[in-house]
Amino acid sequence: MELQGKNVFITGSSRGIGLAVAHRFASLGANVILNGRRPISAQLLEEFEVYKVKVLAISGDVADGVDAKRMIEEAIASLGSVDILVNNAGITKDKLMLKMTEDDFEAVLKINLTGAFNMTQSVLKQMTKARQGAIINISSVVGLTGNIGQANYAASKAGLIGFTKSVAREVAGRGIRVNAVAPGFIESDMTDAMTDKVKEMALTQIPMKRIGKPEEVASLVTFLAEQEYLTGQVLAIDGGMTMQG
Ligand code: NAP
């Protein structure tokens, strides 16, 4: 898919990986819709002026089905279509199983997995009519391998993989492609919150011996949006953490 002039909704794009994805799409000539639960700052919008593309700020909660529908409707009313959706919004609430409450479990599932369901369902009708579209879900290597203290997060990210493949099969005949990216450890507020000990431990598991950059994930996301014959795939970007064989 040619990205120039396409309209891209990136959930959770007020910072971190989502923001890098928005910058990358805008640098390739796509119009971007920035999102977070909190309002997008004027300063963040200014950062995008250099690209000479349209930039919308639509804040709202992906975990709320009514809000998700409203956000997609607002984007379509302003730009005419949403051609690409990146389901990136996500949170962690790490605890060992014996300490994890039902609320801890459900809160993470609700944003990371139900959020992607809400946004995808809201956008699919219009994509189906247009007979084109690309959806990229941001999963995690933890969804492939599991992780101590992340039963909720890993379940949500593994769920996203099953979700990706199911929706990809449903809509492939309509010209819509659905793929997932599974990042390893990437520099962001999420990984900044890790203790030095946990970061050191993480580095021992990465063959490339470094944490990834949000921009590296972003270039994989735009690659997936562009590739016309690629659907239902999960691509890990993790410095070799999950290589097989
Ligand atoms: P981050 O820096 O914590 O940013 C999260 C973004 O999501 C923020 O913009 C936040 O904005 C938004 N958000 C959270 N809940 C939301 C909701 N209910 N509705 C709308 N927006 C919401 O996270 P990140 O590290 O960039 O991670 C981005 C994605 O990559 C997540 O899905 C994460 O699981 C995944 N990932 C990250 C890593 C990593 O190492 N960083 C690795 C693998 C996968 P507000 O706070 O304003 O809501």
py3Dmol code that shows the C-alpha trace and the ligand (Angstrom):
import py3Dmol

protein = """\
ATOM      1  CA  MET A   1       0.000   0.000   0.000  1.00  0.00           C
ATOM      2  CA  GLU A   2       1.336   3.415  -0.934  1.00  0.00           C
ATOM      3  CA  LEU A   3       1.460   5.379   2.347  1.00  0.00           C
ATOM      4  CA  GLN A   4       1.472   8.897   0.899  1.00  0.00           C
ATOM      5  CA  GLY A   5      -1.881  10.564   1.639  1.00  0.00           C
ATOM      6  CA  LYS A   6      -3.248   7.589   3.631  1.00  0.00           C
ATOM      7  CA  ASN A   7      -4.921   8.202   6.995  1.00  0.00           C
ATOM      8  CA  VAL A   8      -3.462   6.290   9.940  1.00  0.00           C
ATOM      9  CA  PHE A   9      -4.996   5.979  13.426  1.00  0.00           C
ATOM     10  CA  ILE A  10      -2.370   5.026  15.998  1.00  0.00           C
ATOM     11  CA  THR A  11      -3.761   4.273  19.447  1.00  0.00           C
ATOM     12  CA  GLY A  12      -1.546   5.245  22.382  1.00  0.00           C
ATOM     13  CA  SER A  13       0.573   7.581  20.265  1.00  0.00           C
ATOM     14  CA  SER A  14       1.153  10.344  22.823  1.00  0.00           C
ATOM     15  CA  ARG A  15       4.548   8.815  23.691  1.00  0.00           C
ATOM     16  CA  GLY A  16       6.817   5.776  23.355  1.00  0.00           C
ATOM     17  CA  ILE A  17       6.459   3.310  20.509  1.00  0.00           C
ATOM     18  CA  GLY A  18       3.129   4.771  19.331  1.00  0.00           C
ATOM     19  CA  LEU A  19       4.635   8.243  18.985  1.00  0.00           C
ATOM     20  CA  ALA A  20       7.601   6.862  17.006  1.00  0.00           C
ATOM     21  CA  VAL A  21       5.139   5.018  14.735  1.00  0.00           C
ATOM     22  CA  ALA A  22       3.215   8.262  14.161  1.00  0.00           C
ATOM     23  CA  HIS A  23       6.449  10.130  13.286  1.00  0.00           C
ATOM     24  CA  ARG A  24       7.472   7.403  10.861  1.00  0.00           C
ATOM     25  CA  PHE A  25       4.103   7.370   9.022  1.00  0.00           C
ATOM     26  CA  ALA A  26       4.066  11.175   8.858  1.00  0.00           C
ATOM     27  CA  SER A  27       7.631  11.231   7.501  1.00  0.00           C
ATOM     28  CA  LEU A  28       6.419   8.948   4.692  1.00  0.00           C
ATOM     29  CA  GLY A  29       3.602  11.343   3.803  1.00  0.00           C
ATOM     30  CA  ALA A  30       0.676   9.749   5.661  1.00  0.00           C
ATOM     31  CA  ASN A  31      -1.828  11.764   7.708  1.00  0.00           C
ATOM     32  CA  VAL A  32      -1.846  10.677  11.340  1.00  0.00           C
ATOM     33  CA  ILE A  33      -4.370  10.568  14.159  1.00  0.00           C
ATOM     34  CA  LEU A  34      -2.696  10.829  17.572  1.00  0.00           C
ATOM     35  CA  ASN A  35      -4.383   9.276  20.588  1.00  0.00           C
ATOM     36  CA  GLY A  36      -4.068   8.659  24.315  1.00  0.00           C
ATOM     37  CA  ARG A  37      -6.532   8.753  27.183  1.00  0.00           C
ATOM     38  CA  ARG A  38      -5.212  12.182  28.143  1.00  0.00           C
ATOM     39  CA  PRO A  39      -5.457  15.163  25.761  1.00  0.00           C
ATOM     40  CA  ILE A  40      -2.635  15.457  23.209  1.00  0.00           C
ATOM     41  CA  SER A  41      -0.515  18.539  23.976  1.00  0.00           C
ATOM     42  CA  ALA A  42      -0.153  21.460  21.558  1.00  0.00           C
ATOM     43  CA  GLN A  43       3.621  20.955  21.814  1.00  0.00           C
ATOM     44  CA  LEU A  44       3.300  17.399  20.501  1.00  0.00           C
ATOM     45  CA  LEU A  45       1.162  18.583  17.586  1.00  0.00           C
ATOM     46  CA  GLU A  46       3.818  21.193  16.746  1.00  0.00           C
ATOM     47  CA  GLU A  47       6.442  18.426  16.435  1.00  0.00           C
ATOM     48  CA  PHE A  48       4.545  17.157  13.393  1.00  0.00           C
ATOM     49  CA  GLU A  49       4.382  20.486  11.502  1.00  0.00           C
ATOM     50  CA  VAL A  50       7.650  19.656   9.738  1.00  0.00           C
ATOM     51  CA  TYR A  51       5.998  16.809   7.773  1.00  0.00           C
ATOM     52  CA  LYS A  52       3.313  18.915   6.021  1.00  0.00           C
ATOM     53  CA  VAL A  53       0.672  16.217   6.557  1.00  0.00           C
ATOM     54  CA  LYS A  54      -2.670  16.418   8.367  1.00  0.00           C
ATOM     55  CA  VAL A  55      -2.416  15.625  12.074  1.00  0.00           C
ATOM     56  CA  LEU A  56      -5.472  15.084  14.262  1.00  0.00           C
ATOM     57  CA  ALA A  57      -5.560  14.674  18.023  1.00  0.00           C
ATOM     58  CA  ILE A  58      -8.399  12.408  19.135  1.00  0.00           C
ATOM     59  CA  SER A  59      -8.102  11.407  22.756  1.00  0.00           C
ATOM     60  CA  GLY A  60     -10.236   8.691  24.301  1.00  0.00           C
ATOM     61  CA  ASP A  61     -10.199   5.277  25.905  1.00  0.00           C
ATOM     62  CA  VAL A  62      -9.849   2.274  23.594  1.00  0.00           C
ATOM     63  CA  ALA A  63     -11.146   0.021  26.368  1.00  0.00           C
ATOM     64  CA  ASP A  64     -14.563   1.678  26.113  1.00  0.00           C
ATOM     65  CA  GLY A  65     -16.460   0.411  23.048  1.00  0.00           C
ATOM     66  CA  VAL A  66     -18.604   3.561  22.757  1.00  0.00           C
ATOM     67  CA  ASP A  67     -15.529   5.807  22.937  1.00  0.00           C
ATOM     68  CA  ALA A  68     -13.689   3.670  20.360  1.00  0.00           C
ATOM     69  CA  LYS A  69     -16.603   4.028  17.911  1.00  0.00           C
ATOM     70  CA  ARG A  70     -16.763   7.781  18.545  1.00  0.00           C
ATOM     71  CA  MET A  71     -13.028   8.178  17.889  1.00  0.00           C
ATOM     72  CA  ILE A  72     -13.140   6.316  14.574  1.00  0.00           C
ATOM     73  CA  GLU A  73     -16.263   8.265  13.513  1.00  0.00           C
ATOM     74  CA  GLU A  74     -14.517  11.556  14.333  1.00  0.00           C
ATOM     75  CA  ALA A  75     -11.467  10.532  12.289  1.00  0.00           C
ATOM     76  CA  ILE A  76     -13.583   9.518   9.286  1.00  0.00           C
ATOM     77  CA  ALA A  77     -15.651  12.736   9.534  1.00  0.00           C
ATOM     78  CA  SER A  78     -12.458  14.838   9.439  1.00  0.00           C
ATOM     79  CA  LEU A  79     -10.309  12.908   6.963  1.00  0.00           C
ATOM     80  CA  GLY A  80     -12.816  10.864   4.926  1.00  0.00           C
ATOM     81  CA  SER A  81     -11.376   7.460   5.887  1.00  0.00           C
ATOM     82  CA  VAL A  82      -9.110   5.512   8.188  1.00  0.00           C
ATOM     83  CA  ASP A  83      -6.917   3.403   5.885  1.00  0.00           C
ATOM     84  CA  ILE A  84      -4.526   2.010   8.487  1.00  0.00           C
ATOM     85  CA  LEU A  85      -5.132   1.231  12.165  1.00  0.00           C
ATOM     86  CA  VAL A  86      -2.286   0.551  14.582  1.00  0.00           C
ATOM     87  CA  ASN A  87      -3.519  -0.991  17.839  1.00  0.00           C
ATOM     88  CA  ASN A  88      -0.645   0.089  20.061  1.00  0.00           C
ATOM     89  CA  ALA A  89      -2.250   1.328  23.321  1.00  0.00           C
ATOM     90  CA  GLY A  90      -1.195  -0.926  26.156  1.00  0.00           C
ATOM     91  CA  ILE A  91      -0.464  -1.056  29.870  1.00  0.00           C
ATOM     92  CA  THR A  92       1.224  -3.378  32.357  1.00  0.00           C
ATOM     93  CA  LYS A  93       0.225  -4.238  35.928  1.00  0.00           C
ATOM     94  CA  ASP A  94       2.915  -6.728  36.864  1.00  0.00           C
ATOM     95  CA  LYS A  95       2.471  -9.018  39.872  1.00  0.00           C
ATOM     96  CA  LEU A  96       3.248 -12.611  40.691  1.00  0.00           C
ATOM     97  CA  MET A  97       0.207 -14.835  40.207  1.00  0.00           C
ATOM     98  CA  LEU A  98      -0.419 -15.345  43.912  1.00  0.00           C
ATOM     99  CA  LYS A  99      -0.584 -11.571  44.419  1.00  0.00           C
ATOM    100  CA  MET A 100      -2.413 -10.642  41.222  1.00  0.00           C
ATOM    101  CA  THR A 101      -6.028  -9.596  41.779  1.00  0.00           C
ATOM    102  CA  GLU A 102      -8.874 -10.189  39.350  1.00  0.00           C
ATOM    103  CA  ASP A 103      -8.915  -6.407  38.811  1.00  0.00           C
ATOM    104  CA  ASP A 104      -5.191  -6.418  37.878  1.00  0.00           C
ATOM    105  CA  PHE A 105      -5.870  -9.182  35.381  1.00  0.00           C
ATOM    106  CA  GLU A 106      -8.992  -7.677  33.849  1.00  0.00           C
ATOM    107  CA  ALA A 107      -7.680  -4.103  33.625  1.00  0.00           C
ATOM    108  CA  VAL A 108      -4.794  -5.247  31.411  1.00  0.00           C
ATOM    109  CA  LEU A 109      -6.962  -7.505  29.238  1.00  0.00           C
ATOM    110  CA  LYS A 110      -9.515  -4.706  28.846  1.00  0.00           C
ATOM    111  CA  ILE A 111      -7.044  -2.185  27.393  1.00  0.00           C
ATOM    112  CA  ASN A 112      -4.544  -4.411  25.590  1.00  0.00           C
ATOM    113  CA  LEU A 113      -6.950  -6.917  24.047  1.00  0.00           C
ATOM    114  CA  THR A 114     -10.551  -5.639  24.238  1.00  0.00           C
ATOM    115  CA  GLY A 115      -9.199  -2.220  23.206  1.00  0.00           C
ATOM    116  CA  ALA A 116      -7.868  -3.703  19.962  1.00  0.00           C
ATOM    117  CA  PHE A 117     -11.197  -5.492  19.436  1.00  0.00           C
ATOM    118  CA  ASN A 118     -13.149  -2.242  19.952  1.00  0.00           C
ATOM    119  CA  MET A 119     -11.005  -0.195  17.574  1.00  0.00           C
ATOM    120  CA  THR A 120     -10.827  -2.920  14.916  1.00  0.00           C
ATOM    121  CA  GLN A 121     -14.566  -3.504  14.938  1.00  0.00           C
ATOM    122  CA  SER A 122     -15.216   0.235  14.699  1.00  0.00           C
ATOM    123  CA  VAL A 123     -12.969   0.655  11.657  1.00  0.00           C
ATOM    124  CA  LEU A 124     -13.756  -2.537   9.724  1.00  0.00           C
ATOM    125  CA  LYS A 125     -17.089  -1.527   8.223  1.00  0.00           C
ATOM    126  CA  GLN A 126     -15.542   1.413   6.395  1.00  0.00           C
ATOM    127  CA  MET A 127     -12.442  -0.578   5.381  1.00  0.00           C
ATOM    128  CA  THR A 128     -14.660  -3.382   4.080  1.00  0.00           C
ATOM    129  CA  LYS A 129     -16.616  -0.895   1.943  1.00  0.00           C
ATOM    130  CA  ALA A 130     -13.374   0.604   0.632  1.00  0.00           C
ATOM    131  CA  ARG A 131     -12.023  -2.920   0.006  1.00  0.00           C
ATOM    132  CA  GLN A 132      -8.663  -1.870   1.361  1.00  0.00           C
ATOM    133  CA  GLY A 133      -7.002  -1.429   4.717  1.00  0.00           C
ATOM    134  CA  ALA A 134      -4.192  -2.524   6.971  1.00  0.00           C
ATOM    135  CA  ILE A 135      -4.324  -3.242  10.679  1.00  0.00           C
ATOM    136  CA  ILE A 136      -1.181  -3.742  12.741  1.00  0.00           C
ATOM    137  CA  ASN A 137      -1.453  -4.961  16.319  1.00  0.00           C
ATOM    138  CA  ILE A 138       1.396  -4.362  18.755  1.00  0.00           C
ATOM    139  CA  SER A 139       1.808  -7.601  20.666  1.00  0.00           C
ATOM    140  CA  SER A 140       5.004  -8.531  22.567  1.00  0.00           C
ATOM    141  CA  VAL A 141       7.594 -11.313  22.772  1.00  0.00           C
ATOM    142  CA  VAL A 142       6.038 -11.974  26.172  1.00  0.00           C
ATOM    143  CA  GLY A 143       2.920 -13.132  24.308  1.00  0.00           C
ATOM    144  CA  LEU A 144       5.097 -15.808  22.672  1.00  0.00           C
ATOM    145  CA  THR A 145       7.242 -16.870  25.621  1.00  0.00           C
ATOM    146  CA  GLY A 146       5.357 -15.847  28.793  1.00  0.00           C
ATOM    147  CA  ASN A 147       7.088 -13.983  31.616  1.00  0.00           C
ATOM    148  CA  ILE A 148       7.274 -14.140  35.384  1.00  0.00           C
ATOM    149  CA  GLY A 149       4.978 -11.515  36.946  1.00  0.00           C
ATOM    150  CA  GLN A 150       3.150 -10.859  33.689  1.00  0.00           C
ATOM    151  CA  ALA A 151       0.407 -13.500  33.482  1.00  0.00           C
ATOM    152  CA  ASN A 152      -2.113 -10.732  32.698  1.00  0.00           C
ATOM    153  CA  TYR A 153       0.083  -8.921  30.161  1.00  0.00           C
ATOM    154  CA  ALA A 154       1.287 -12.127  28.463  1.00  0.00           C
ATOM    155  CA  ALA A 155      -2.307 -13.386  28.199  1.00  0.00           C
ATOM    156  CA  SER A 156      -3.364 -10.111  26.576  1.00  0.00           C
ATOM    157  CA  LYS A 157      -0.453 -10.172  24.110  1.00  0.00           C
ATOM    158  CA  ALA A 158      -0.908 -13.874  23.256  1.00  0.00           C
ATOM    159  CA  GLY A 159      -4.613 -13.110  22.821  1.00  0.00           C
ATOM    160  CA  LEU A 160      -3.723 -10.377  20.339  1.00  0.00           C
ATOM    161  CA  ILE A 161      -1.872 -12.949  18.230  1.00  0.00           C
ATOM    162  CA  GLY A 162      -4.928 -15.236  17.979  1.00  0.00           C
ATOM    163  CA  PHE A 163      -7.050 -12.156  17.334  1.00  0.00           C
ATOM    164  CA  THR A 164      -4.709 -11.002  14.535  1.00  0.00           C
ATOM    165  CA  LYS A 165      -4.786 -14.350  12.727  1.00  0.00           C
ATOM    166  CA  SER A 166      -8.567 -14.775  13.087  1.00  0.00           C
ATOM    167  CA  VAL A 167      -9.425 -11.314  11.786  1.00  0.00           C
ATOM    168  CA  ALA A 168      -6.796 -11.660   9.030  1.00  0.00           C
ATOM    169  CA  ARG A 169      -8.580 -14.792   7.782  1.00  0.00           C
ATOM    170  CA  GLU A 170     -12.007 -13.110   7.990  1.00  0.00           C
ATOM    171  CA  VAL A 171     -11.102 -10.010   5.990  1.00  0.00           C
ATOM    172  CA  ALA A 172      -8.350 -11.170   3.614  1.00  0.00           C
ATOM    173  CA  GLY A 173     -10.834 -11.505   0.753  1.00  0.00           C
ATOM    174  CA  ARG A 174     -11.861  -7.860   1.238  1.00  0.00           C
ATOM    175  CA  GLY A 175      -8.395  -6.474   0.604  1.00  0.00           C
ATOM    176  CA  ILE A 176      -7.707  -5.865   4.298  1.00  0.00           C
ATOM    177  CA  ARG A 177      -4.511  -7.192   5.872  1.00  0.00           C
ATOM    178  CA  VAL A 178      -3.985  -7.772   9.581  1.00  0.00           C
ATOM    179  CA  ASN A 179      -0.555  -8.402  11.088  1.00  0.00           C
ATOM    180  CA  ALA A 180       1.130  -8.222  14.471  1.00  0.00           C
ATOM    181  CA  VAL A 181       4.493  -7.050  15.697  1.00  0.00           C
ATOM    182  CA  ALA A 182       6.055  -8.641  18.771  1.00  0.00           C
ATOM    183  CA  PRO A 183       8.707  -6.278  20.172  1.00  0.00           C
ATOM    184  CA  GLY A 184      11.240  -7.390  22.775  1.00  0.00           C
ATOM    185  CA  PHE A 185      12.642  -4.817  25.218  1.00  0.00           C
ATOM    186  CA  ILE A 186      12.252  -1.353  23.700  1.00  0.00           C
ATOM    187  CA  GLU A 187      13.300   2.016  25.211  1.00  0.00           C
ATOM    188  CA  SER A 188      10.133   3.688  26.575  1.00  0.00           C
ATOM    189  CA  ASP A 189       8.399   4.778  29.798  1.00  0.00           C
ATOM    190  CA  MET A 190       7.318   1.139  30.141  1.00  0.00           C
ATOM    191  CA  THR A 191      10.918  -0.161  30.223  1.00  0.00           C
ATOM    192  CA  ASP A 192      12.234   2.908  32.124  1.00  0.00           C
ATOM    193  CA  ALA A 193      10.050   1.749  34.993  1.00  0.00           C
ATOM    194  CA  MET A 194      12.098  -1.503  35.247  1.00  0.00           C
ATOM    195  CA  THR A 195      14.721  -1.687  38.018  1.00  0.00           C
ATOM    196  CA  ASP A 196      18.418  -1.824  37.021  1.00  0.00           C
ATOM    197  CA  LYS A 197      18.511  -5.447  38.175  1.00  0.00           C
ATOM    198  CA  VAL A 198      15.618  -6.397  35.876  1.00  0.00           C
ATOM    199  CA  LYS A 199      17.232  -4.462  32.986  1.00  0.00           C
ATOM    200  CA  GLU A 200      20.529  -6.344  33.504  1.00  0.00           C
ATOM    201  CA  MET A 201      18.654  -9.649  33.554  1.00  0.00           C
ATOM    202  CA  ALA A 202      16.843  -8.660  30.356  1.00  0.00           C
ATOM    203  CA  LEU A 203      20.129  -7.888  28.564  1.00  0.00           C
ATOM    204  CA  THR A 204      21.416 -11.397  29.287  1.00  0.00           C
ATOM    205  CA  GLN A 205      18.475 -12.771  27.270  1.00  0.00           C
ATOM    206  CA  ILE A 206      19.124 -10.607  24.193  1.00  0.00           C
ATOM    207  CA  PRO A 207      21.683 -12.024  21.725  1.00  0.00           C
ATOM    208  CA  MET A 208      22.276  -8.503  20.336  1.00  0.00           C
ATOM    209  CA  LYS A 209      23.018  -7.252  23.895  1.00  0.00           C
ATOM    210  CA  ARG A 210      21.052  -4.042  23.632  1.00  0.00           C
ATOM    211  CA  ILE A 211      17.546  -2.705  24.143  1.00  0.00           C
ATOM    212  CA  GLY A 212      15.676  -1.792  20.943  1.00  0.00           C
ATOM    213  CA  LYS A 213      14.603   1.684  19.867  1.00  0.00           C
ATOM    214  CA  PRO A 214      10.990   2.765  19.279  1.00  0.00           C
ATOM    215  CA  GLU A 215      12.055   3.920  15.786  1.00  0.00           C
ATOM    216  CA  GLU A 216      13.119   0.365  14.948  1.00  0.00           C
ATOM    217  CA  VAL A 217       9.647  -0.945  15.798  1.00  0.00           C
ATOM    218  CA  ALA A 218       8.113   1.942  13.859  1.00  0.00           C
ATOM    219  CA  SER A 219       9.925   1.033  10.644  1.00  0.00           C
ATOM    220  CA  LEU A 220       8.632  -2.549  10.904  1.00  0.00           C
ATOM    221  CA  VAL A 221       5.088  -1.227  11.367  1.00  0.00           C
ATOM    222  CA  THR A 222       5.254   0.928   8.228  1.00  0.00           C
ATOM    223  CA  PHE A 223       6.822  -2.012   6.343  1.00  0.00           C
ATOM    224  CA  LEU A 224       3.827  -4.174   7.298  1.00  0.00           C
ATOM    225  CA  ALA A 225       1.430  -1.442   6.202  1.00  0.00           C
ATOM    226  CA  GLU A 226       3.142  -1.234   2.812  1.00  0.00           C
ATOM    227  CA  GLN A 227       3.487  -4.928   1.937  1.00  0.00           C
ATOM    228  CA  GLU A 228       0.500  -5.934  -0.190  1.00  0.00           C
ATOM    229  CA  TYR A 229       0.940  -9.741   0.073  1.00  0.00           C
ATOM    230  CA  LEU A 230       1.605 -10.087   3.785  1.00  0.00           C
ATOM    231  CA  THR A 231      -1.183 -10.946   6.218  1.00  0.00           C
ATOM    232  CA  GLY A 232      -1.825 -12.966   9.383  1.00  0.00           C
ATOM    233  CA  GLN A 233       1.844 -12.808  10.418  1.00  0.00           C
ATOM    234  CA  VAL A 234       3.529 -12.076  13.714  1.00  0.00           C
ATOM    235  CA  LEU A 235       6.972 -10.521  13.293  1.00  0.00           C
ATOM    236  CA  ALA A 236       9.219 -10.407  16.352  1.00  0.00           C
ATOM    237  CA  ILE A 237      11.636  -7.472  16.641  1.00  0.00           C
ATOM    238  CA  ASP A 238      13.687  -8.361  19.662  1.00  0.00           C
ATOM    239  CA  GLY A 239      17.453  -8.456  18.980  1.00  0.00           C
ATOM    240  CA  GLY A 240      17.212 -12.225  18.543  1.00  0.00           C
ATOM    241  CA  MET A 241      15.485 -13.062  21.865  1.00  0.00           C
ATOM    242  CA  THR A 242      12.985 -15.468  20.376  1.00  0.00           C
ATOM    243  CA  MET A 243      14.996 -16.952  17.513  1.00  0.00           C
ATOM    244  CA  GLN A 244      14.327 -20.654  17.046  1.00  0.00           C
ATOM    245  CA  GLY A 245      16.512 -23.614  16.208  1.00  0.00           C
TER     246      GLY A 245
END
"""
ligand_1 = """\
48
NAP
P 3.986 3.718 26.950
O 5.220 4.507 26.727
O 3.565 3.391 28.342
O 2.762 4.434 26.175
C 1.477 3.887 26.219
C 0.555 4.725 25.375
O -0.759 4.127 25.409
C 0.385 6.150 25.870
O 0.228 7.004 24.761
C -0.914 6.084 26.676
O -1.502 7.361 26.789
C -1.714 5.112 25.804
N -2.821 4.415 26.465
C -2.793 3.618 27.550
N -4.015 3.151 27.824
C -4.848 3.660 26.889
C -6.232 3.545 26.638
N -7.028 2.809 27.418
N -6.754 4.196 25.562
C -5.965 4.952 24.761
N -4.650 5.097 24.954
C -4.097 4.464 26.008
O 4.075 2.306 26.213
P 5.135 1.744 25.119
O 6.249 1.123 25.846
O 5.377 2.748 24.086
O 4.279 0.526 24.540
C 3.413 0.671 23.433
C 2.880 -0.709 23.053
O 3.980 -1.576 22.769
C 2.097 -1.382 24.187
O 1.023 -2.114 23.657
C 3.115 -2.309 24.801
O 2.512 -3.393 25.442
C 3.891 -2.741 23.567
N 5.231 -3.238 23.860
C 6.153 -2.444 24.485
C 7.417 -2.950 24.736
C 8.490 -2.130 25.408
O 9.541 -2.693 25.731
N 8.306 -0.853 25.618
C 7.729 -4.264 24.365
C 6.774 -5.045 23.720
C 5.525 -4.512 23.474
P -2.322 7.800 28.123
O -1.433 7.477 29.282
O -2.648 9.241 27.942
O -3.550 6.962 28.091
"""
view = py3Dmol.view(width=600, height=400)
view.addModel(protein, "pdb")
view.setStyle({"model": 0}, {"cartoon": {"style": "trace"}})
view.addModel(ligand_1, "xyz")
view.setStyle({"model": 1}, {"stick": {}})
view.zoomTo()
view.show()
